[in-house]
Amino acid sequence: MGTERRNDDVLGCVLAALGTPFLVLEWLLSLPRRRRRNRLLAGGKIRCPHCLATVYIEGRAVCPACATTSWGSYLSCPNPQCDWQTNAVDCPTCKATIFLETT
């Protein structure tokens, strides 16, 4: 019984070691996308691509899942028990849904 457990531990370590380069590569490839997203979201507002109106992505937000009301981002719930997130906001002028790159 003890040797089976040891073999499983060794196998798990080998698989983790083999998978690590792929995780690092995925992280490196996601850097430009995350930089673009951070630059986009840093100002707290974006332009609607349809009507060119200013769309604020921060303000008084109500979470649709748990009804928590707070000041902050419309893209995620600050309640740690809820953890609701979205990647879209609606334009207040033309009512179009604007999808953002949040991953």
N, C-alpha and C positions, 0 to 999 in steps of 0.2 A: 504494500500500500504506500509506503514512504517513497519508493522509487518512482511510482506512477505520478505522484505529486511533483516530484523533482523534475521529471520529464516534461510535465505540463508547464512548469515554471520556465524551463529552458526554452521550450517551444514558444511561449508567450514573449519572452525576451528577444528571441530571434526574429519573430514576426514584427515586433515593435521596432527593432533596429532596421529591418528591411523597409518598413513603411515610413520611417522618419525622413529620408531624402525627398519622398513624394510630398509630404506635408510642408517641408521647407520650400520646395519648388512651387507648390500651390500658393503659399504665403507671399513669395517673391512676385509671382505673376499677378497677384491681387493688389499689389502696392499702387500702381498707377490708377486703378479704378477707385481705390479708397482715397487717394489724394484728390481726385476729381470730385468725389462725393463730399469730402470735407471742405473743399474750396467752395462748392456750391451751397452747402448748408451753413457755412460760417457766418454769412451775413444775416441769416434769419428770414430771408425773403428770396423769391425767385420770380422770373418773368413767365407769364403764361405764353406758351408757344402759339396759341390760337388767336388771342385778342391783345397780347402784349401788356396786359394789366399786371400790376405788382401783386403777387400772392405771398402773404406772410405765412411762414411755417412755424412761427412761435406766437404764443399768446395765451389767452384763457382757454384751456382745452378740457373737454369732458370725454372720458374714456367710454367708448361704446360697449365695452365688455363688463366693466365693474362700476361704472358711473362715478369714478373718482374725478373731482374737479380740481385743476391746478393750473398754475402759470408755468408754461414751458412749451415743449415741442408738441406739435399735433401728430407727430410720427410715432410716438411711443407713450405708454402709460408709465408714470413714475412709481406706481404702486408695485412693490417687489413681489407681492403675492399674485398679481395679475400678469405682468410681463407681456401685455398686448403690444403688437407692433404692426405698422403698415408701411407701405412704400408709395402711397398715393395721397394727394390732396386735391380738393376741388377748388376751381377758380371761382371766386365770389362774383365775378362779372359775367362770364359766359357759361358758368356751371360745368365746364369741361373737367374731366378727371386728368390730373397730371401725375404720371408715374415717375418716380425718382429712382436712381441707382443707389440703393442703400446696402448692397451686399458687397 
